[in-house]
Amino acid sequence: MFKSPWTRWGAVLGFALGGFFDGIVLHQILQWHHLLSLVPGMADMRLQVLWDGYFHALMYVVAAVGLFGLWRAHKSREEGWGRPLFGSVLLGFGVWHIVDSVLSHWVLGIHRIKLDSPNPLMWDLIWFAAFGALPLIIGFLMLRGFRPGGPRISGPAAAVLLLGLITGAAGAWSLKPPPDQPFTTVVFAPGTNPNQVWSALSATDARLVWTDPSMGVVVVDAPADQRWSFYRHGALLVSGSGVPAGCFNWSRA
């Protein structure tokens, strides 16, 4: 099944896409959990966001390896574009969710799908079935049905391209703050003391709206053209400032 470089590296790319899907949907959009939500001593939101960032960086590396392998396969002109590629991407996508469910949810216990649910196991199993087992089975069946030398199928290739375009569009959309969000959320680097935070607020003409006890995360009313200035005063993430905030722009305190 994985003798072809298309299927081998397609599965690697699918694995990375599974990680991106989890991180974007669960960590940022729904905000049901973070990577290390249940790890003792990791209650500081700055650490949670930092480790989410490390996780996404790792997925970028895995995706880059998969894309490089697919590029090599394309250069060799070996057949495999279309159905086998799409099937292997689905298979890798499912493998990620199965590995994450077994290892992160049930063996290590570093997070669950929906932390505030009275029945977290139910959500774990729903996610396992919908995004782990189902894509894995579909991908496996697609690969079993592929025969080298048969007709190439353009539909799955178009679907992969469409998925990439939708993902890129969602990323661009997330760089803009929502129109009904008048405030800016700022996450400061670990070690930033309250005096430094007050200095940052004064330098940017920002009004404090909310803060956590340590002033590591603050919500402020700041002029739009001053948001980037927080990065010069020890900020790690600033909503509404575009890269590198991303979906953080849509977070609410």
N, C-alpha and C positions, 0 to 999 in steps of 0.2 A: 504493500500500500504506500509506503514512504520511500520507495526506490527512486521515484521521480523527484528531482529538486523542486519542482513546482509544488508538489504536495507537502514536501518536507518544510520548505520555507514559508509556504502558505499557512501551515499550522502554527509556525512561530509568530507570524504576523497576527493571526487570529487570537493567539494567546495574549499578545500585547493589547489588541483591541478589546478583549475581555477585561483586562485590567483598567484600561481607560474608561470603559463603560461603567464599571463599578465606581471608580473614583469620581467621575463627573456626576453621575446620577445620584449615588448614595452619599458621597462626602460633601458635594457642593450644592447640587440642586435641591434634593430632598432633605439633606443634612440629617439623615437617620443615624449615622455613626461616622467616626473617623477611623483611620487604620489602627490606632492603638488606644481606642476608647476605654477598654477594660484593663489596661495595663496599670498596675499600681504606680503612683508617683507621676502619672502623665495627665493630671487634671488641668494643667496650664494649657489654655487654648493655643498659645504660641507654639508650644511643643507639638500639639496635635497637628496644627497647620504645617509646621516644619516637616514632620514625618510624612504627612500626606504628599508634600512636595518631593521628598526623597523617593517615595513610591512612584510618583508620576515620572520622575527623572529616570528611574529604572525601567519603566515601561517604554519610555522613549528609546532607551538603548536596545531593548528587546525588539521593538518595532524596526529600528534602524538595521539591526542584524537581519531580520526577516526580509526587509525591502532590498538589502544588498544581495541576499541570496536569490531573490526573485529576479533581480537585475542580471545576475550571473546566468541564471537559467534562460532568460530572454536572449542574452548574448550568444549562448550556445545553440539557440534555435531548437531546443528540445521541446517536443509537443507537451502541452499541459495547461495551456491557457483556457479559461472557460469553466466547464463543469468541475474538473478536478481541483482547480484553484479555489473556486467558491466553496466546494465541499470541504477542502482542507482548512480554509479560514473558519468555517462554521465549527469544524471539529476542534480546532485550537481554541476558539471562543468558549466552547463548552468545557474543554479541559481546564481552562483557567478557573471557571466558576466551581467546578468540582473540587479542584485542588484548594481553592480559597475556602470553600465550605468545610471540607474535611479538616484542613490544617488550621485555618484561622478561627473558625467558629467552634469546632468541637474538640480538637486536640490541644491547641495552644490557648484558645479562649481569649484572644486579644480584642475581638469585637463580635457583635452579632448584627444581623441585617437591620432589625428595628429595635433599638435599645429600649425605647419607652413602651413597647408592647407588653401586655400581660402574658402573652404567649410567644416569646421570641423564637422558640423552636418551629412554630408554624410558619413564620416568615422565612426562617432559614430553609425549610423544606420547599416552600413555594418557589423561592429564588433558585434553589438547587435544581428543581424540576424544570422550571420555565427557561432558565438561562444556562443551565449546565447539561442536564440529561437530554433535553429536547434537541438543542443544536448539535450535541455530540452524535446522537442517533441519526439525525438528518444528514450531517456531514459524512458519517460512516457509510450510510446507504448510497449517497451520491458517489463516493469514492469506489465502492464495490461495483457500482453500475458502470463505471468508466472503463472503456477498452481503448488502449492506444491504437491510433490509426483510424478511429471512428470519427464521425463528424464533430466539428467543434461547435460549442453552444455559446452563442453570444449573449443570451439572456442573463445568466449568472454574472458574466463579466460586466454587463451594464449595471447590474444590481450592486456589485462591489464599487463601481465608479460612483453611482448615485449615493451609496452610503458614505463614501469619502467626501462628496460634495456637501451632503447634509451635515456631516461632522464639522467640516470647515466653516460652513455658514453658521452653525451653532456657536463655534468658537468666536467668530467675528461678532456675532450678536451679543455674546456675553461680555465683550469689552466695553459695552455701553451701559451706563447705569439706568435703572428703570425710571420712567418719567415721574412716578409718584413717590420717589425716594429723595427727600430734601437733605438728608444727612449723609455724612461720610464716616465709614468705619475704618479705624486705623489699628493695626496690630504692630506693636513695637518689638524690637529685638530683645531677647532675654538679657537681663542685666541693666536695662534702661530704668533709671529710678524716677520717682514722681517729679522731682525737680526738673529733670531733663524733659519730661513730657510737658510740664507747664511751660517750659521755655519754647518747645515746639509749637504749642498752641498760641503763645504770644507772637512768635515770629510769623505765623501764618494767618493771624487775625481770626482764629477759630474760636467758637464758643462751645464749651463742654456741655454735652447733653446727657451722656451716660458713661460710666466707667466701671470696670471690675475692681475688686478691692486693691489689687496691686498696681492699677493703672497700666497694665500691660496691653489691654484692649480698651479703646475708647470710641465713643460715637460723638461726633462733633458737627456743628453747623459751620462749614468753612466755604469760602469762595471757591468756585470751580477751578479758577486759574491758579489756586494755591495748593491743590491736592498733591501735585508732584513734589512740592517743597517738603512734605513730610518725610520723603525718602532721604533727604539731607539731614534729617534730625533723628535718625535711628529707626525708622519704620521698616517693617518687613513687607507688609501688604497695606495698600490703601485702596478702598473701593472707589469706583468712578474714575480711576486714573488710567484705565486700560492695562496693557501689559506691565507687570506680570500678574495683575489681580485676577483677570479672567472672570469665572463665575462668581468669584468673591464679591463682585459688584452688586449681585442680587441677594446677598446675605443680609439678614436683619437681626438686630440685637434683640 
